[in-house]
Amino acid sequence: MATRYDQLLLWMRKRYITFAALGRQLGISDVYARRLCRDQFIPAKYHTQMIALGFPAEMLPEISKGRRGRVYPDPIFPGLHSTTETEDKP
């Protein structure tokens, strides 16, 4: 049985849609366009754009629920905080 990605590739091939053309429409590189189609999750922004271009929703990856990658804590700039709020604790 063909995977979701294989079905999407076949659908694109029948319509002469290349990753370069998709990338131009989405404002991204062809490499990133291929990655979006291949991955399990896709940012909502690109999912919405691809639906608007006519891609079948059942062949697209699921919409990602959060930010990818490491989540960094908010920086603490000593000059921006009063000394009564936060004291340097050893």
C-alpha positions in Angstrom: 0.0 0.0 0.0 1.3 3.4 -0.9 2.2 5.9 1.8 0.6 9.3 2.2 3.7 10.8 0.7 3.7 8.5 -2.3 0.1 9.3 -2.9 0.9 13.0 -2.7 3.8 12.6 -5.2 1.5 10.8 -7.6 -1.1 13.5 -7.3 1.5 16.2 -7.9 3.0 14.4 -10.8 -0.4 14.1 -12.6 -0.8 17.8 -12.3 2.8 18.7 -13.3 3.4 20.3 -9.9 7.1 20.3 -9.0 8.6 21.1 -5.6 10.2 24.2 -7.2 6.8 25.4 -8.4 5.3 24.7 -5.0 8.1 26.5 -3.3 7.6 29.6 -5.4 3.9 29.6 -4.6 4.6 29.3 -0.8 7.6 31.6 -0.8 10.1 29.0 0.3 12.9 26.9 -1.3 12.1 23.7 -3.3 14.1 21.7 -0.7 11.9 23.0 2.2 8.7 22.4 0.1 9.8 18.8 -0.3 10.4 18.5 3.4 7.0 19.9 4.2 5.4 17.3 2.1 7.5 14.5 3.5 7.3 15.3 7.2 4.6 14.1 9.6 3.7 17.6 10.7 3.4 20.9 8.8 3.0 24.5 10.1 -0.6 25.7 9.9 0.5 28.6 7.6 1.7 26.3 4.9 -1.1 23.8 5.4 -3.7 26.6 4.8 -1.8 27.8 1.7 -1.6 24.4 0.2 -5.3 23.8 0.7 -5.9 27.1 -1.1 -3.7 25.9 -4.0 -6.0 22.9 -4.3 -4.0 20.2 -2.5 -6.2 17.5 -1.0 -6.2 17.8 2.8 -6.1 14.0 3.3 -2.7 13.8 1.5 -1.1 16.6 3.5 0.8 16.2 6.8 -1.0 17.0 10.0 -0.9 20.6 11.3 1.9 21.0 13.9 0.7 22.0 17.3 3.6 24.0 18.5 7.0 25.4 17.8 9.7 23.1 16.6 13.1 23.0 18.1 14.5 24.0 21.5 12.4 26.4 23.6 14.7 29.0 25.1 13.9 30.7 28.4 13.2 34.5 28.5 16.5 36.3 28.9 17.1 38.1 32.2 18.9 41.4 31.7 20.1 42.7 35.1 19.9 46.3 33.9 16.2 46.0 33.1 15.1 44.7 36.4 15.1 46.5 39.7 17.2 45.1 42.4 14.2 44.5 44.7 12.6 42.2 42.1 15.4 39.8 41.6 18.6 39.5 43.5 21.6 37.4 42.3 21.4 34.3 44.5 24.5 32.2 44.8 
